[in-house]
Amino acid sequence: MSWGFDTDPEFQRELDWMEEFVATEVAPIEMVLSDSYDVTNPNFIKLVRPLQAIVKERGLWACHLGSELGGPGFGQLKLALMNEILGKASFAPIVFGCQAPDSGNGEILAHYGTEEHKEKFLRPLLDGEIVSCFSMTEPHAGADPTMFKCAAEQDGDEWVINGEKWFSSNAKHASFLIVMAVSDPDAPPHSRMSMFIVPTDTPGINIIRNAGIGGEPMGEGHHAYIRYENVRIPAANMLGERGQAFIVAQTRLGGGRIHHAMRTVGQLHKAFDMMCQRVLSRETKGEVLAQKQSVQEKIADSWIEMEQFRLLVLRTAWRIDQYQDYRRVRKDIAAIKALMPKVYHDVISRALHLHGSLGISNEMPFTGMLMGSYVMGLADGPTEVHKVTVARQVLGEYTPTDDLFPDYHLPRRRDAALAKFRDLIDLEVGQL
Ligand SMILES: Cc1cc2nc3c(=O)[nH]c(=O)nc-3n(C[C@H](O)[C@H](O)[C@H](O)COP(=O)(O)OP(=O)(O)OC[C@H]3O[C@@H](n4cnc5c(N)ncnc54)[C@H](O)[C@@H]3O)c2cc1C
């Protein structure tokens, strides 16, 4: 019997240390610094670098990576418990060296990069010296990558990239981009594109503007609209086989999606704690909010939804560790990706609402968190697409019947039961 919900005491001590460290040392940073990817900002260097050193010293750096890549190799279940803590503070992932999209980009480089790529790009990325960007979505198409147009043409021992990309997060701080481009326009749709490493100091990479999320000041966002104009890169910068960009992209997306879900559990806990403190403290009509049934319902619904989501995330993490094969957990990952924005949205909305005007004000974090719930419904693909994956995978486990009536049609079941038991029991007249 291998089911269990215990955390071994030794690892629990690490989690307790992380909880305390994130709350006291890391969380305050977001009150004075706004951009956790601006690794050259002098204040980042002063505040974040010393904390990264402590995490490395403690053996908790890059906890998403296996030991062969310099991480502790904890596996996904332990990582899930750690990410629940890291999800509570915006600087925590970078302090622990496991922030997206660098974590996924690192996985791509580890799988498909040459020794030279690993030395030049992967090593400084894993050490936290640089950050990177994944540049795939285009202004005219996102959810359907077969519509992408950004082109890569071979010219001798170079590739030349021309086209536009949209919402390339953190491009403005990145040392390199991983770009998906059409290299074989006449091939079948899923074999038309290849993946490339493009260093950001290559001539021809023009950031038209940096879009922000709603509510952020115009022009100061983190998501680049990029025009690639005759960007020349060595042929060796192709990652994986020519025309295999979809396969390469999957290397990062499976892990990336569940890591977002793990951190979302942390955000949910944070909002839930605030909600509980508020309803126990605020009085109206002679009693605290917590004594009102409709408020209790909101607390109960939030706790139930949060726990359901958490258990699904943890079981998926456990399955990844068991199978070591993302293809076997596609359904599970798509399911948590589809569920995440809804639970996140619903719990945050209740937390905001129960704080009244304070909740909607810019003196509380709820409106930003609410926007985060919409982000989780889009980044790494919209919810609808993931639900299609769940449905297809689930339905793949069933077979249709050729019969006019289904297998479970009651007359058919009754006839089968009669045949099975006729000699054993006295049949009741009403059932014949
Ligand atoms: C905060 C954030 C960060 C991001 N970072 C990056 C990044 O670093 N790199 C990058 O390349 N991209 C990034 N993206 C882009 C993201 O991958 C896309 O937003 C996503 O794939 C959807 O594409 P789209 O925005 O073009 O929406 P569209 O493709 O235009 O889809 C719009 C809507 O149409 C509906 N829809 C689409 N397809 C279907 C379908 N098959 N069935 C039913 N309904 C459908 C859905 O409601 C969907 O939300 C980021 C997005 C966000 C929000």
The ligand as an SDF file (V2000), in Angstrom:
LIG
                    3D

 53 58  0  0  0  0  0  0  0  0999 V2000
    1.0600   37.0390  -18.8280 C   0  0  0  0  0  0  0  0  0  0  0  0
    1.3100   36.2970  -20.1050 C   0  0  0  0  0  0  0  0  0  0  0  0
    2.6070   35.9340  -20.4210 C   0  0  0  0  0  0  0  0  0  0  0  0
    2.8690   35.2950  -21.6390 C   0  0  0  0  0  0  0  0  0  0  0  0
    4.1750   34.9930  -21.9290 N   0  0  0  0  0  0  0  0  0  0  0  0
    4.4570   34.4670  -23.1370 C   0  0  0  0  0  0  0  0  0  0  0  0
    5.8150   34.2220  -23.4970 C   0  0  0  0  0  0  0  0  0  0  0  0
    6.7260   34.4410  -22.7210 O   0  0  0  0  0  0  0  0  0  0  0  0
    6.0690   33.7510  -24.7440 N   0  0  0  0  0  0  0  0  0  0  0  0
    5.0800   33.4980  -25.6340 C   0  0  0  0  0  0  0  0  0  0  0  0
    5.3930   33.0530  -26.7430 O   0  0  0  0  0  0  0  0  0  0  0  0
    3.7780   33.7040  -25.3210 N   0  0  0  0  0  0  0  0  0  0  0  0
    3.4470   34.1960  -24.1060 C   0  0  0  0  0  0  0  0  0  0  0  0
    2.1390   34.4460  -23.7740 N   0  0  0  0  0  0  0  0  0  0  0  0
    1.1050   34.2670  -24.7770 C   0  0  0  0  0  0  0  0  0  0  0  0
    0.2000   33.0750  -24.5410 C   0  0  0  0  0  0  0  0  0  0  0  0
    0.8690   31.8810  -24.8270 O   0  0  0  0  0  0  0  0  0  0  0  0
   -1.0330   33.3080  -25.4190 C   0  0  0  0  0  0  0  0  0  0  0  0
   -1.7400   34.4010  -24.8600 O   0  0  0  0  0  0  0  0  0  0  0  0
   -1.9380   32.1150  -25.5490 C   0  0  0  0  0  0  0  0  0  0  0  0
   -1.3230   31.0580  -26.2320 O   0  0  0  0  0  0  0  0  0  0  0  0
   -3.2310   32.5030  -26.2910 C   0  0  0  0  0  0  0  0  0  0  0  0
   -2.9450   33.0980  -27.4970 O   0  0  0  0  0  0  0  0  0  0  0  0
   -3.5970   34.5250  -27.8540 P   0  0  0  0  0  0  0  0  0  0  0  0
   -3.3300   35.4660  -26.7300 O   0  0  0  0  0  0  0  0  0  0  0  0
   -3.1330   34.9330  -29.2100 O   0  0  0  0  0  0  0  0  0  0  0  0
   -5.1480   34.2630  -27.8810 O   0  0  0  0  0  0  0  0  0  0  0  0
   -6.0160   33.6970  -29.0980 P   0  0  0  0  0  0  0  0  0  0  0  0
   -5.3120   32.5900  -29.7710 O   0  0  0  0  0  0  0  0  0  0  0  0
   -6.4400   34.8730  -29.9280 O   0  0  0  0  0  0  0  0  0  0  0  0
   -7.2610   33.1260  -28.3090 O   0  0  0  0  0  0  0  0  0  0  0  0
   -8.2000   34.0450  -27.7380 C   0  0  0  0  0  0  0  0  0  0  0  0
   -9.3320   33.2720  -27.1070 C   0  0  0  0  0  0  0  0  0  0  0  0
  -10.0000   32.5070  -28.0880 O   0  0  0  0  0  0  0  0  0  0  0  0
  -10.5190   31.3170  -27.5070 C   0  0  0  0  0  0  0  0  0  0  0  0
   -9.9040   30.1480  -28.1690 N   0  0  0  0  0  0  0  0  0  0  0  0
   -8.7140   30.0570  -28.7650 C   0  0  0  0  0  0  0  0  0  0  0  0
   -8.5110   28.8170  -29.2390 N   0  0  0  0  0  0  0  0  0  0  0  0
   -9.6180   28.1110  -28.9500 C   0  0  0  0  0  0  0  0  0  0  0  0
  -10.0310   26.7700  -29.1920 C   0  0  0  0  0  0  0  0  0  0  0  0
   -9.2390   25.8850  -29.8230 N   0  0  0  0  0  0  0  0  0  0  0  0
  -11.2580   26.3720  -28.7280 N   0  0  0  0  0  0  0  0  0  0  0  0
  -12.0690   27.2610  -28.0940 C   0  0  0  0  0  0  0  0  0  0  0  0
  -11.7300   28.5360  -27.8640 N   0  0  0  0  0  0  0  0  0  0  0  0
  -10.5240   28.9620  -28.2740 C   0  0  0  0  0  0  0  0  0  0  0  0
  -10.1200   31.3470  -26.0350 C   0  0  0  0  0  0  0  0  0  0  0  0
  -11.1670   31.9110  -25.2880 O   0  0  0  0  0  0  0  0  0  0  0  0
   -8.9100   32.2520  -26.0370 C   0  0  0  0  0  0  0  0  0  0  0  0
   -8.6510   32.8470  -24.7970 O   0  0  0  0  0  0  0  0  0  0  0  0
    1.8240   35.0230  -22.5450 C   0  0  0  0  0  0  0  0  0  0  0  0
    0.5190   35.3650  -22.2000 C   0  0  0  0  0  0  0  0  0  0  0  0
    0.2410   35.9940  -21.0090 C   0  0  0  0  0  0  0  0  0  0  0  0
   -1.1730   36.3730  -20.6990 C   0  0  0  0  0  0  0  0  0  0  0  0
  1  2  1  0
  2  3  1  0
  2 52  2  0
  3  4  2  0
  4  5  1  0
  4 50  1  0
  5  6  2  0
  6  7  1  0
  6 13  1  0
  7  8  2  0
  7  9  1  0
  9 10  1  0
 10 11  2  0
 10 12  1  0
 12 13  2  0
 13 14  1  0
 14 15  1  0
 14 50  1  0
 15 16  1  0
 16 17  1  0
 16 18  1  0
 18 19  1  0
 18 20  1  0
 20 21  1  0
 20 22  1  0
 22 23  1  0
 23 24  1  0
 24 25  2  0
 24 26  1  0
 24 27  1  0
 27 28  1  0
 28 29  2  0
 28 30  1  0
 28 31  1  0
 31 32  1  0
 32 33  1  0
 33 34  1  0
 33 48  1  0
 34 35  1  0
 35 36  1  0
 35 46  1  0
 36 37  1  0
 36 45  1  0
 37 38  2  0
 38 39  1  0
 39 40  1  0
 39 45  2  0
 40 41  1  0
 40 42  2  0
 42 43  1  0
 43 44  2  0
 44 45  1  0
 46 47  1  0
 46 48  1  0
 48 49  1  0
 50 51  2  0
 51 52  1  0
 52 53  1  0
M  END
$$$$
